[in-house]
């Protein structure tokens, strides 16, 4: 029965799980690249080139690991929360909390395995080209001929276990909540509720705060070792404190324009503030992407074309992962957005006004991310550096935000355009 429910619910909720699949696919690509690094380094006769590949494996896994683990944890938890109404129906049908948690964990494991298989099919044929391009900046001889990548069973098995293990572990808390939430509470739309941070997040915020301040002070006092990575500690601190910061920041800066400016602005602002879970996820991820971009500027990767290529090879993938994850959170909420659009039309708005409101909401989300990312980036630039160097380090910010806004606005408008082509009655009940 459990197996049938797992498969049937994955098929029925394909839109929600497709979002998680995309991020897990990228996680699978990262895992295969790291496995290829280690496997090839072990098979090489040149110790210098082998050490360079192992160095790339450590750098690449460290940079991408933090981002991918965070993205997977957010997306998986978000996906489970979006399906809370179904979990309530399972309770009404007689499933126990333990059975519901088992189904959720089995679903996540199934999606992660399928994503890894898809990544293997897509990446393995071009792994030589991909890994050589990514590892070129740290190889002993960047102009050497392409290295033939070898995938040995040991590193691949470890990469696969880590890939699936991270996904399942990320779903652990969400799975327990899916079974323990009272059914009469669970039937409510989850996006209508404010995300309340728990004790674990409080502890994480305190620890990352101490780490960020300590690394920053050490850097300002002249240490140029590991403290040079203090921007990453700032990003980790923001990720831990995001539930407290994003909603407050959005509410404060959007209050500059009064509600009387126009109905469209009022609706867009209220939608962004009302669907707190959706807004927090998108704003937090866009902020992390922009802050990562600023970090590349801080260490001078935008100074000339050569260093820019190296920066894109090492940091481009983490930024892309975060941006796609932000877009995925919006895509996963498509049924809710279609129903919201239909409800606004019934209330008297035109489809054109609803479409404009969706675009403004995307601007609100991106603007909030830009403001918070700038606040995160300023301590990493203005204080340690001076003059043109500090200004240059902020150059990546607008580009990352522009790409993020383009992605968010397209995914925000698409459900409205889709709803316009269907009867209102259909879209009013699409999320039910």
Helices and strands as residue ranges (DSSP letters): H 2-12, H 14-43, H 47-82, H 84-92, H 97-123, G 124-126, H 127-135, G 136-138, H 153-180, H 183-186, G 190-192, H 199-220, G 226-229, H 230-254, G 259-261, H 263-274, H 276-298, H 305-332, H 334-346, H 351-378, I 379-383, H 388-393, H 395-420, H 424-428
